[in-house]
């Protein structure tokens, strides 16, 4: 694996984890939003968003060129494949004075669990830190290799 390839892999992971942290932050910010959008003339609560990551796929040309160069490119990094709404049920909360309460006095609240979001945020943050460490290790190896050439 070339040094540039290792930099690209770390950079793609840093970008994906930063995006994941942004989505988690949005979930936390909307944990109490009962009117996220309007469907069929009715206000719908916010639904938790989940980031789905997938490996970066090479084009046929890139794979062919890699094989012709004698390289064995195992990894190319990660990218955000999609953002999906969590389809778990919304939480009914009894609050008859709320403007969005139904006839029985229940308000449908978002399916965001702050504890789960914080755990996901810590996980994304640690993944980000690990990729920064890998990037710094690659930089140090390049610097040492350049010192040898002096």
Order of alpha helices (4+ residues) and beta strands (2+ residues): alpha-beta-beta-beta-alpha-beta-beta-beta-alpha
